[in-house]
Amino acid sequence: MSGYLRRLATTGAAYTAASILSKVIAVALLPLYTRYLTPEDYGAAEILFAAVVTASIIVRFGLIEAILRFYYLPDEDPERVVSSTFAGLFWLSTLGALIALPFAGPLSELLLDPSELPPDVSGPGLVRIAIGGLWVLTMWEFMLTLFRLEERARAYFLTTLLNVCAAIALTVVLVVGLDEGARGLLLGSYATGAAFVLVLIVLQRRRLSLWFDPALLRRLFRFGLPTMPAEVSLYGLNFVDRLIIVRSLGLREAGLYSLGVKFAQAVNVLVRGFQLAWPPLAYSIRDDGEARRVYAVVVTLFVAGCAWVVAGMWLLSRWIVRALAAPKFFDSFEVIGLISTAVTLYALYLVLVVILGRTGRTELNLPAAIGALVVNVILNLVLVPPLGIVGAGLALVASYLVVLGLMYAFTQRLFPVPYEWGRLLRVVLTVAALVGLAELLVATEGAAGLLLRVALFAAYPLVLLATGFFSDEERGWLARLRHPGAVMAGLASLRAQPPAVDGRIPEAYEVERMDEDLRT
């Protein structure tokens, strides 16, 4: 078991570090990019990035999820699985790009508002770059998946790091040096990605083939294809809102909203590490009664941790934008708190996905995702015209509440968990009180306002402590944090059993993360 834990820690650390590194670099470059980009440029690029992710989920037909399962099956040949999956993805992504290319003009009319683009920028030209990015993103994820299958943590990390550095260099040249705007953002991401994909294909050429085993590919499709509709519906929440903003308010507001999304992803620094550790822990607990108790406590503590970050985003959003973006992007602060809340709700959805996976009824993801998507579309159409990007943020939060409510109903019927509603209510009320106090009584600018808001942020754990949120056992855990060795020993004993159920992180989460890493 110790060997398994070392493998998990090594690959998980590389996987997380690469993603966090790309996000840190992306945020560090925002002061530069936002001074050379207009909100219209940024909005156009971001909506095309989101469109590429959506299309990539579709053209893969669940093959990435399938290879992560079939590669380890004892009655399958791993090398044949790799070669057939590569061939399938290669032809599907190539065919998808070729079909989309003739429709670049109509797609630009649908996704962008050509009247807001600079005269020297072609909407169809931007869409053609994005269509090439569809092929790049799909093949990039497959090539990195090979590193994950082989647990080549160092290769995964170095490849991602080199791609990030190359993309930064090219993007800076295009955006800052050549003033290419949205075109520079797209080319900087996908041109470097294409180069890395081709190099990786050459290096792995002995394992890859353009010919596939039809019988094996059918089995892969049978496993992966049912996951696709739910994943498309779920990721649609992150795409439909921007599309409606463009059609209702224009590219400028879409750019502001997209920048707010970028800042709100700070919550993912906490979420991603948890998502890597949660499934092995959740599935290793074989006793159902013990699992229910652990799940309840984990959800409570996870919400409490995320809520602290969310509170910080609400309290400090104005200063974050002032420090990291040009003045023309300042209004993006309005949605940072809302989107941070939505990211946390999405993370809770992924927690419930794992609980649902324990029951084997993962097909229930689809009605929950579709229900949330329908609510998202309706609320965006109703709220965006009068409220602007704040309406889109409210719609996103409401949509994730719907998907959480449906998933809660499904999981409680199949595997009831005694959630600690009293403690969860303390967390929500504490955050609401701190944020409400700041908005009512604390200045929204200046050093005094900043210091008071930082003090409120720092007061969060103390308020929880004063309200009796922490149990006696948790107080003991906090005391033991001074002894890291004892903490690690406790975690090792908790994971002492192998997984009882196979579970996966949804592909929408995987592809979105890959897209973010690809474009820093």
Order of alpha helices (4+ residues) and beta strands (2+ residues): alpha-alpha-alpha-alpha-alpha-alpha-alpha-alpha-alpha-alpha-alpha-alpha-alpha-alpha-alpha-alpha-alpha-alpha-alpha-alpha-alpha
